[in-house]
């Protein structure tokens, strides 16, 4: 459960900071490494991002290297799994993890101290339109990231492979 609501004074301040040009340049270099380290140290229980939005660490298989790649991501737990958005902090390019999931849809999620093998499915435009309001309710900056990136953000549903 996030500590701060996105509609609180602190949440709105963080959103404003997270969508600024400066943060879009620095954030991708600072936040993911810190979240990866905190998640590893806490057994998946702690990440900076979790103070504002539900978050997980997604481990994909590199589409070119074949090596495991860890990506801390905001998520929306729903429909028996998690929705994740390839926002890349509003950058113009899709994040590498989205290409990894397209090439290798089986991945691992670390969420709330548990580890789950998942299968990823890229949402169709219709499914994405239906799901988008839930995603923006969790992290309103997604709409800002669409505008700043100029691209159609990829949205995946991660379902546990039981």
C-alpha positions in Angstrom: 0.0 0.0 0.0 1.5 3.4 -1.0 2.3 5.8 1.9 1.2 8.9 0.0 -1.9 9.2 -2.1 -1.4 10.6 -5.6 -4.1 13.2 -4.9 -2.5 14.4 -1.7 -0.3 17.5 -1.5 2.8 15.4 -1.4 1.5 13.2 -4.2 0.8 16.1 -6.5 4.2 17.5 -5.7 5.9 14.3 -6.6 3.9 14.0 -9.8 5.0 17.6 -10.8 8.6 16.7 -10.1 8.3 13.3 -11.9 7.0 14.9 -15.0 9.6 17.8 -15.2 12.2 17.8 -18.0 15.0 17.6 -15.5 13.7 14.6 -13.7 12.9 12.8 -17.0 16.6 13.0 -17.7 17.9 12.1 -14.2 15.1 9.9 -12.9 15.8 6.9 -15.2 19.5 6.9 -14.1 18.8 7.2 -10.4 15.4 5.7 -9.4 15.7 2.2 -11.0 19.2 1.4 -9.5 18.0 2.6 -6.1 14.8 0.6 -6.3 16.7 -2.6 -7.5 19.1 -2.3 -4.6 16.4 -1.7 -1.9 14.3 -4.5 -3.3 17.2 -6.9 -3.1 18.2 -5.9 0.4 14.6 -6.1 1.7 13.6 -9.3 -0.1 11.3 -7.4 -2.4 9.5 -5.6 0.4 10.9 -2.1 0.0 11.3 0.3 -2.9 11.3 4.1 -3.1 8.5 4.0 -5.6 6.3 2.1 -3.2 5.8 5.3 -1.2 3.5 6.6 -4.0 2.4 3.7 -6.2 2.3 -0.1 -5.9 5.6 -1.3 -7.4 7.3 -4.5 -8.4 10.6 -5.7 -9.8 10.1 -7.4 -13.2 12.9 -9.8 -14.3 12.8 -10.3 -18.1 15.1 -12.2 -20.5 17.1 -9.8 -22.6 15.9 -10.0 -26.2 19.5 -9.7 -27.6 21.7 -10.9 -24.7 19.5 -13.7 -23.2 20.6 -12.4 -19.8 18.2 -11.7 -16.9 17.2 -8.0 -16.7 15.6 -6.4 -13.6 13.3 -3.5 -14.0 11.6 -1.8 -11.0 8.1 -0.7 -12.2 5.0 0.9 -10.9 2.1 -1.5 -11.3 -1.6 -1.9 -10.8 -2.5 -5.2 -9.2 -5.7 -6.4 -10.8 -7.5 -9.2 -12.6 -5.3 -11.9 -11.1 -2.0 -10.3 -11.9 -0.4 -6.9 -12.5 -0.7 -4.2 -15.2 2.5 -2.4 -16.1 3.1 0.6 -18.4 6.1 1.1 -20.6 6.3 4.8 -19.8 10.1 5.1 -19.5 9.7 8.3 -17.5 8.2 10.0 -20.6 11.2 9.3 -22.8 10.8 9.1 -26.6 11.9 5.4 -26.8 10.1 2.4 -25.4 11.9 1.0 -22.4 14.0 -2.1 -23.1 12.0 -4.3 -20.8 8.9 -4.0 -23.1 10.9 -5.4 -26.1 12.2 -8.1 -23.8 8.6 -9.1 -22.9 7.5 -9.1 -26.6 10.4 -11.4 -27.4 10.2 -13.5 -24.3 6.8 -13.2 -22.5 7.7 -15.5 -19.6 9.2 -13.4 -16.7 9.4 -13.2 -13.0 7.8 -10.6 -10.7 8.9 -9.7 -7.2 6.0 -8.1 -5.4 5.4 -7.7 -1.7 8.1 -10.1 -0.7 6.8 -12.9 -3.0 8.2 -14.1 -6.3 6.0 -15.2 -9.1 6.6 -16.6 -12.6 4.4 -14.7 -15.0 3.3 -14.6 -18.6 3.1 -11.2 -20.2 0.5 -10.2 -22.7 0.6 -6.9 -24.6 -2.9 -5.3 -24.4 -4.8 -4.6 -27.6 -5.7 -1.0 -28.3 -9.3 -1.8 -27.1 -8.1 -3.5 -23.9 -5.7 -0.6 -23.2 -8.4 2.0 -23.7 -10.6 0.0 -21.2 -7.8 -0.3 -18.7 -6.2 3.2 -19.0 -8.5 4.9 -16.5 -7.4 2.4 -13.8 -3.7 3.0 -14.7 -4.0 6.8 -14.6 -5.9 6.6 -11.3 -2.9 4.8 -9.8 -0.3 7.1 -11.4 -1.7 10.3 -13.1 1.7 11.1 -14.6 1.0 8.4 -17.3 -1.0 11.0 -19.2 1.9 13.5 -19.0 4.3 10.8 -20.2 2.2 10.1 -23.3 2.3 13.8 -24.1 6.1 14.2 -23.4 7.1 11.0 -25.2 4.9 11.5 -28.3 4.4 7.7 -28.4 1.8 5.1 -27.7 2.8 3.6 -24.3 2.8 -0.2 -24.2 0.7 -1.8 -21.5 1.1 -5.4 -20.4 -0.9 -7.7 -18.2 1.3 -10.0 -16.2 -0.5 -13.1 -15.1 1.0 -15.7 -12.7 1.9 -19.0 -14.5 0.3 -21.4 -12.0 
